[in-house]
Amino acid sequence: MTRYAVTYGADFLAAARATYPDSRGMQYSGPTFHEFMALPVRSAKFAFANNWDNLPSEMGGAARLVILEPAGAFGPIVFYAVLVDRPTGSVVEIAGFEEDRDYWATFVDPDDPDG
């Protein structure tokens, strides 16, 4: 089994920062960028690093994906990564993600009079 180093692509980091602010405030009470990187991204990074060869592939094997189940404040998330050849060796680069941000809204609270 090959273990790969994992990096983050510029587009991935830009999308993550645009989706998750650095802090909460009056306008936003959801997960922060730090929490996103520490929880679901860390899990995806571990899977890409340690299980690359067994992950579902996209584009004929050049890209793989990791699907994370809902956890905490995060709904289901799909992470995409590509294997990049560098002079120092092959590296997995997390290239993007898709989160179902409306996942928790699909549950109806029977005790909520407005629901």
Phi, psi and omega per residue, in radians:
M1 nan 2.254 3.124
T2 -1.562 2.341 3.047
R3 -1.847 2.249 -3.097
Y4 -1.915 2.598 2.930
A5 -1.301 2.559 -3.117
V6 -2.135 2.302 3.079
T7 -2.122 3.074 3.127
Y8 -2.038 2.273 3.078
G9 -1.277 2.691 -3.126
A10 -1.061 -0.710 3.131
D11 -1.144 -0.678 3.098
F12 -1.066 -0.864 -3.119
L13 -1.115 -0.672 3.114
A14 -1.121 -0.761 3.123
A15 -1.151 -0.690 3.122
A16 -1.122 -0.760 3.131
R17 -1.172 -0.605 3.110
A18 -1.238 -0.532 -3.102
T19 -1.462 -0.681 -3.055
Y20 -2.109 1.901 3.119
P21 -1.127 2.908 3.131
D22 -1.261 -0.415 -3.117
S23 -2.624 2.905 3.083
R24 -1.600 2.767 3.104
G25 -2.801 -2.844 -3.138
M26 -1.149 -0.541 -3.092
Q27 -1.564 -0.340 -3.051
Y28 -2.484 2.245 -3.128
S29 -2.193 0.195 -3.095
G30 -1.497 -2.915 -3.131
P31 -1.117 2.589 3.118
T32 -1.617 2.952 3.093
F33 -1.028 -0.763 3.135
H34 -1.049 -0.759 3.125
E35 -1.148 -0.674 3.096
F36 -1.077 -0.801 -3.128
M37 -1.206 -0.614 -3.077
A38 -1.381 -0.455 -3.063
L39 -1.855 -1.433 -3.075
P40 -1.171 -0.659 -3.124
V41 -1.151 -0.696 3.115
R42 -1.075 -0.699 3.107
S43 -1.146 -0.770 3.114
A44 -1.127 -0.719 3.125
K45 -1.039 -0.756 3.117
F46 -1.074 -0.796 -3.133
A47 -1.110 -0.776 3.127
F48 -1.120 -0.697 -3.094
A49 -1.204 -0.676 -2.968
N50 -1.842 -0.218 -3.031
N51 -2.405 0.453 -3.056
W52 -0.871 -0.841 -3.027
D53 -1.157 -0.367 -3.103
N54 -1.798 0.006 -3.129
L55 -1.421 2.665 3.070
P56 -1.026 2.436 -3.086
S57 -1.876 2.687 3.064
E58 -2.173 2.720 3.053
M59 0.966 0.775 3.076
G60 1.183 0.485 3.066
G61 1.722 -0.171 -3.128
A62 -1.276 -0.384 -3.136
A63 -2.290 2.619 3.111
R64 -2.261 2.886 3.110
L65 -2.360 2.698 3.055
V66 -2.211 2.260 3.104
I67 -1.901 2.116 3.117
L68 -1.828 2.382 3.082
E69 -1.278 2.816 3.107
P70 -1.009 2.448 3.106
A71 -2.689 2.297 3.128
G72 1.018 -2.236 -3.125
A73 -1.500 -0.036 -3.082
F74 -1.744 2.299 3.027
G75 -1.376 -2.977 3.098
P76 -1.062 2.425 -3.126
I77 -2.327 2.398 3.018
V78 -1.944 2.199 3.080
F79 -1.876 2.462 3.109
Y80 -2.033 2.452 3.110
A81 -2.508 2.749 3.100
V82 -2.215 2.623 3.073
L83 -1.586 2.091 -3.046
V84 -1.974 2.255 3.066
D85 -1.495 2.170 3.113
R86 -2.154 2.848 3.124
P87 -0.979 -0.500 -3.132
T88 -1.536 -0.060 -3.127
G89 2.219 3.104 -3.126
S90 -1.320 2.425 -3.133
V91 -2.319 2.449 3.036
V92 -1.535 2.233 3.115
E93 -2.001 2.058 3.070
I94 -1.236 2.112 -2.984
A95 -1.838 -0.427 -3.098
G96 -2.994 3.049 3.111
F97 -2.718 2.753 3.028
E98 -2.372 2.211 3.105
E99 -2.079 2.448 3.029
D100 -1.473 1.528 -3.068
R101 -1.184 -0.296 -3.133
D102 -1.692 0.113 -3.057
Y103 -0.959 -0.850 -3.053
W104 -1.190 -0.412 3.128
A105 -1.268 -0.210 -3.135
T106 -1.373 -0.181 3.136
F107 -1.610 2.344 3.132
V108 -1.763 2.209 3.096
D109 -1.536 1.970 -3.105
P110 -1.129 -0.310 3.137
D111 -1.615 -0.060 -3.136
D112 -1.570 1.974 -3.121
P113 -1.142 -0.383 3.137
D114 -1.568 -0.172 -3.046
G115 -1.537 nan nan
